Amino acid sequence: MSGDTAGAQYVAEFIDGPLEGEFEHRILISGKPESRVGMVAAVDGLESLFWYDAIDEHHVNGQLRVRFRFDAGDSDPVEFDEDNND
């Protein structure tokens, strides 16, 4: 394989929900970022599926970044107890 694969990637930034503050390098599909992504993550030892929707995109140092917002209605339920978050 030849070519610049960095140009075929973007950075997904998860701004809220269970993955808040996380970043992930993802591959562009037909030259564009996804408008919706499903992410699997372990919460309290159980794997859960979380859906995120793209809300905007911008460039940082020439790299495409896309911000994603949590879709609680379509995601697996998560109970987060802020009082017991050690």
C-alpha positions in Angstrom: 0.0 0.0 0.0 1.3 3.4 -0.8 -0.1 6.9 -0.2 -0.7 9.1 2.7 -3.0 7.4 5.1 -2.9 10.3 7.5 -5.0 12.3 5.0 -7.7 9.5 5.1 -8.2 9.9 8.9 -9.9 12.2 11.3 -10.0 12.6 15.1 -13.3 11.9 16.8 -13.8 13.9 20.0 -16.5 12.7 22.3 -17.9 15.7 24.2 -20.3 14.1 26.6 -21.8 10.8 27.8 -19.8 7.8 29.0 -16.9 8.6 26.7 -16.7 12.3 27.5 -13.2 13.6 26.9 -12.0 10.7 24.8 -10.4 11.0 21.4 -10.1 8.4 18.7 -8.4 8.3 15.3 -11.0 7.1 12.7 -10.9 6.4 8.9 -12.7 8.7 6.5 -15.5 6.8 4.6 -15.6 7.9 0.9 -13.5 11.0 2.0 -15.9 12.0 4.7 -16.2 11.5 8.5 -19.1 9.4 9.8 -22.2 11.2 10.9 -23.0 8.6 13.6 -20.7 6.1 15.3 -21.4 3.2 17.7 -18.8 2.7 20.4 -18.4 -0.3 22.7 -17.0 0.4 26.1 -16.9 -1.4 29.5 -18.9 0.3 32.3 -18.7 -1.4 35.7 -17.2 -4.5 33.9 -20.0 -4.8 31.4 -19.7 -4.1 27.7 -22.2 -1.5 26.5 -23.0 0.1 23.1 -23.0 3.8 23.0 -24.2 5.9 20.0 -22.8 9.3 19.2 -23.9 11.8 16.5 -21.5 14.3 14.8 -22.4 17.9 15.6 -19.6 19.8 13.9 -16.1 19.6 12.5 -13.1 21.8 12.4 -9.3 21.6 11.6 -6.6 21.7 14.2 -3.0 22.0 12.8 -4.3 20.7 9.4 -6.0 17.7 11.0 -9.8 17.2 10.7 -11.6 16.9 14.1 -15.2 16.0 14.5 -17.1 16.5 17.7 -19.7 13.9 18.6 -22.6 14.2 21.1 -24.0 11.2 23.1 -27.4 9.8 22.0 -28.7 8.4 25.3 -32.0 7.3 23.7 -30.4 4.8 21.3 -27.6 3.7 23.6 -27.5 1.0 26.2 -28.6 2.4 29.6 -25.9 3.6 31.9 -26.3 4.4 35.6 -23.7 6.9 36.7 -23.6 7.7 40.4 -21.6 11.0 40.8 -21.5 10.5 44.6 -19.8 7.2 44.2 -17.3 8.1 41.4 -13.9 7.3 43.0 
